[in-house]
Amino acid sequence: MASREFSLIDNYFKGKGHQRKDVVLGIGDDCALLSVPENTLLAVTTDTLVSGVHFLPDMAPRAIGHKAVAVNLSDLAAMGAEPAWLSLALTLPKADDAWLKEFAGAVIEVCEYYGVTLVGGDTTRGPLSITITAQGKVPVGKQLTRGGAKPGDWLYVTGTLGDAGLGLALLEGREQASADHREYLINRHCYPTPRLLAGQALRGIASSAIDLSDGLASDLGHVLKASHCGANLFLDKLPMSQALLGTVSLESAWRYALEAGDDYELLFTVPEAQKGGLDTALAHSGVKHSCIGQLRGGEGISYLNHGQPVVLEAQGYEHSWAS
């Protein structure tokens, strides 16, 4: 692989896709040189996706490329950041030109769509894994974090929940669905949409935010721990697609919404004083939002269905299936 490293980078990644003006020096040197404006914070996130752990071994290379970029951009969305730059470390069992063409095409396509420039990379031989570092910019004082929520704040999510988890179950043969629902649900698993416009629109509105990568129950737990709060979660208000509800029972749909990972929607809190401006702020984000609960004092999550307590032992999703 070492003898082909530079040719792989040159052939599939160098100079491809969107080229930002704030990239002083991109792929081709020891480091990229990037220009960061004054009064701007640099948001940096890194994720590694490993075959058989974070994606199924037979997943299409285009889906792997899309997902690898999208999950990193989702982290930037949760911070209210504007995505800017990306670096990629790719470990391959062998240099497969057909696989690389599809994978690289998806990486460049997602970067182009969101105005991101690929500024660095590395390739090596080994078990298939992809490590991406994404960097974005957020104005000083406007960043979103997990730790700013307070009792009384309202709890919201973008989009619908549970679709990606059911999509994985379909791929693994654990569930069955109609042809139309199956295609939609599998696409939600393989091709997540980072909610970048929504994240940026929530600056100055939301008191906290996180992206839903490990399931609603688990990720809400992170916000509650960081913010020293508890929460009442309204099961009857969870936004769920017709594909999900048309495939499994309501109780199973709750489980997928609460426990399954890979939705990559935003979970965020809004103080009562900011609630009136939320609809206007998110009007042009391209995604619906739903109020699903309210924070309170204390600890943990209390589940309610039409105001009545429900006992659930919801667990977050763990990326741990075997190859």
Secondary structure, 3 states (H helix, E strand, C coil): CHHHHHHHHHHHCCCCCCCCCCEEECCCCCCCEECCCCCEEEEEEEEEEEECCCECCCCCHHHHHHHHHHHHHHHHHHCCCEEEEEEEEEEECCCCHHHHHHHHHHHHHHHHHHCCEEEEEEEEECCCEEEEEEEEEEECCCCCCCCCCCCCCEEEEECCCCHHHHHHHHHCCCCCCCHHHHHHHHHHHHCCCCCHHHHHHCCCCCCEEEECCCCHHHHHHHHHHHHCCEEEEEHHHCCCCHHHHCCCCHHHHHHHHHHCCCCCCEEEEECHHHHHHHHHHCCCCCCCEEEEEEEECCCCEEEEECCEEECCCCCCCCCCCCC
